[in-house]
Amino acid sequence: MTFPGLDRIEALARNLDGWQRELAGKMAELEDSSAEGVSDSGLVRVTAAADGTIVSTDVNARAMRFDSYTLAEEFTAAAKRAQEAAAARVRELVGEVIADAPGTGEPRPDRY
């Protein structure tokens, strides 16, 4: 007697090790990734880590001519763009891993 899902289970088991290695690689890539956001004037740059934490800022000396309200808006815009870009990168990496996960579709022939 043949079980209908047995071939699929065997294929999943064969691919699991490769998928786990890929997952570990993507997680390391994710931990090391960051994204930059730039204000409308281009004078304020903010870098955010994958989790959205602001890790650095760069203010061009010309931005110091702005009043405090405008400078705050520049920082806010740059930070928001950096965090949005970081979140997009996370979604991209997670999407790649999920697309290649065992059980989510046929294994790609160039993998594992």
C-alpha positions as CSV (number, residue, x, y, z in Angstrom):
1,M,0.0,0.0,0.0
2,T,1.3,3.4,-0.9
3,F,0.6,6.5,1.2
4,P,-0.3,9.5,-1.0
5,G,1.7,12.1,1.0
6,L,4.8,9.9,1.6
7,D,6.7,11.2,-1.4
8,R,6.1,14.8,-0.3
9,I,7.2,14.1,3.3
10,E,10.4,12.4,2.0
11,A,11.1,15.4,-0.2
12,L,10.5,17.8,2.7
13,A,12.9,15.8,4.9
14,R,15.6,15.9,2.1
15,N,15.3,19.7,1.8
16,L,15.1,20.6,5.5
17,D,18.8,20.7,6.1
18,G,19.4,23.1,3.2
19,W,16.5,25.2,4.2
20,Q,17.8,25.5,7.8
21,R,21.2,26.6,6.4
22,E,19.6,29.2,4.2
23,L,17.5,30.4,7.1
24,A,20.6,30.8,9.3
25,G,22.3,32.8,6.6
26,K,19.3,35.1,6.1
27,M,19.1,35.7,9.8
28,A,22.7,36.7,9.9
29,E,22.2,38.9,6.9
30,L,19.2,40.5,8.7
31,E,21.2,41.2,11.8
32,D,23.8,42.9,9.8
33,S,21.5,44.9,7.6
34,S,20.6,48.6,8.0
35,A,18.9,51.2,5.8
36,E,19.3,54.9,5.3
37,G,16.7,57.6,5.1
38,V,17.3,61.1,3.7
39,S,15.3,64.2,4.4
40,D,13.6,66.2,1.6
41,S,16.5,68.7,1.6
42,G,19.1,66.0,1.5
43,L,20.8,67.6,4.5
44,V,19.8,65.0,7.1
45,R,20.6,61.3,6.9
46,V,19.5,58.7,9.3
47,T,20.5,55.0,9.4
48,A,18.2,52.4,11.0
49,A,18.9,48.8,12.0
50,A,16.6,46.0,10.8
51,D,14.6,46.3,14.0
52,G,14.0,50.0,13.3
53,T,16.4,51.3,15.9
54,I,18.1,54.5,14.8
55,V,21.9,53.7,14.8
56,S,23.3,56.9,13.3
57,T,22.5,60.4,12.0
58,D,24.4,62.7,9.8
59,V,23.6,66.4,9.6
60,N,25.1,68.6,6.9
61,A,26.4,71.9,8.3
62,R,24.0,73.8,6.0
63,A,21.0,72.2,7.9
64,M,22.0,74.2,10.9
65,R,20.6,77.3,9.1
66,F,17.1,75.8,9.5
67,D,14.9,76.9,12.4
68,S,14.3,74.3,15.1
69,Y,10.9,73.3,13.8
70,T,12.2,72.7,10.2
71,L,15.2,70.8,11.5
72,A,13.0,68.6,13.6
73,E,10.8,67.9,10.5
74,E,13.9,67.0,8.5
75,F,15.0,64.5,11.2
76,T,11.6,63.0,11.5
77,A,11.3,62.5,7.7
78,A,14.7,61.0,7.4
79,A,14.1,58.7,10.4
80,K,10.7,57.5,9.1
81,R,12.2,56.8,5.7
82,A,15.1,54.8,7.2
83,Q,12.7,52.8,9.4
84,E,10.4,52.1,6.4
85,A,13.4,51.0,4.3
86,A,14.6,48.7,7.1
87,A,11.2,47.2,7.4
88,A,11.0,46.6,3.7
89,R,14.4,44.8,3.8
90,V,13.1,42.6,6.6
91,R,10.0,41.8,4.6
92,E,12.1,41.0,1.6
93,L,14.4,38.6,3.5
94,V,11.6,36.9,5.3
95,G,9.7,36.6,2.1
96,E,12.7,34.8,0.5
97,V,12.9,32.4,3.4
98,I,9.2,31.7,3.4
99,A,9.0,31.2,-0.3
100,D,11.7,28.5,0.0
101,A,10.4,26.9,3.1
102,P,9.6,23.2,3.0
103,G,5.9,22.7,2.5
104,T,5.2,26.1,0.8
105,G,5.6,24.9,-2.8
106,E,7.8,22.8,-4.9
107,P,11.5,23.1,-4.1
108,R,13.4,25.2,-6.6
109,P,15.8,23.1,-8.7
110,D,18.7,25.5,-8.0
111,R,18.4,25.0,-4.3
112,Y,19.6,22.3,-1.9
